[in-house]
Amino acid sequence: MPGRTTEDAAAVSHVFPIGSRLGEAGRLEVGGCDVVELAREFGTPAYVYAEDDIRTRARAFMDAFRARTEHFEVVYASKAFPCTAVFQLLAAEGISADVASGGELYLALRGGVPPERCYFHGNNKTEDELRFAVEQGIGHIVVDSFDEIERLERIAPGQRILLRVTPGIEADTHEKIQTGQVDSKFGFQIDDLPRALDRIKTLELRGLHAHIGSQIFDLDPLERIAAVLSELGDYPLLNLGGGLAIAYTRDQHPPEIEDYVEALLSQAPDGVTVLCEPGRSLVGNAGVTLYTVGTVKEVPGVRTYVAVDGGMSDNPRPMLYGARYEAELADRFGGDTACRIVGMHCESGDILVPEARLADPKPGDVLVIPATGAYSHAMASNYNAVRRPPVIFCSEGNARVVVRRETYEDLALRDV
Ligand code: LLP
């Protein structure tokens, strides 16, 4: 169905960044910028974000908490998209940072997140990383194991900590991103908690943490975390982790942020400060990836392969988790040509969207995959020595490069 116009609002589904529309010529606009123009100016592949989308979702979290309690902290799970510019944007909205490595902490601090508003996670933080965090004045370290208690008592007596527990709540999501079950590399088993408390000498234990998994649609298990944690003792802080799902495809309808916050708070005891750690739900729908179609190969009676100039190096999620995405041509939404969108890597498994429908794709077309704002840039690689794409922030029709494209020289930068 080529040639859809602005009137057809449904063409730009809720999977695209807030404020996206089809402009005059039926071309997609993100953050007020025509993405065909962006592709021309900045090249492809490119990650394009609508800044206002992130801001709107950040405010939705903050407002939902504020309307219900004074005792809360929204902590951005920066693994979803660790980037100086997004830390800056979120810090300005009063959002803290969950960091899971020395590198994420470095970027968070660079982006202006105050160190006391950083929470350091991980099942195997190195001694170097712990020392770096303590030197920087990190607020809380989320302690994950007996070994780590011992390590921190030695190198950072008096440090403020949370203990991560596996609450035994199973969330219905892909097994690779489930973490709340007992058979997990993360955190303390509930039964081990008394022993952990015994080992703590000087560390200042402020509360408990649990994260049960990611891309969770059902609020029920998320609601139960606070109940389980609050039965384990009285603490000033309860950190309930992340996990709220987003829509990758138009048939998906995740809960509203407000309902999620309501669920988190519903089982939390009065007076306790409740923290949550949204990653994907803050940035996932804010970003799209732009590609250029290079070759179109018809296998008669089988299918049409549409190859783009990126693939598993800029988005490994389809291969890792069987993640499903939508795809559209930037200037002709809709269409009925059944195709398989593949990348340029030397692997048959380099499939971005197995079954897409496009409007008669041709070499040179700009192809858009929405909902790539979380865990794409974050998990990108240089496979086949490709140069990783730039990150472009768009707002009110202005585009700025916040992470530049890698160069060939970058690829040799660490050669000795
Ligand atoms: N807090 C902790 C301690 C976490 O481990 C995670 C995610 C989050 C918060 C944020 O979860 P979110 O709100 O984004 O669901 N690479 C996978 C996702 C792995 C998530 C790991 N931890 C993916 O692409 O789906």
Boltz pocket constraint, residues with backbone or C-beta under 6 A from the ligand:
constraints:
  - pocket:
      binder: B
      contacts: [[A, 77], [A, 79], [A, 80], [A, 98], [A, 121], [A, 176], [A, 177], [A, 211], [A, 213], [A, 214], [A, 215], [A, 241], [A, 242], [A, 243], [A, 244], [A, 277], [A, 278], [A, 279], [A, 280], [A, 281], [A, 317], [A, 321], [A, 374], [A, 375]]
      max_distance: 6.0
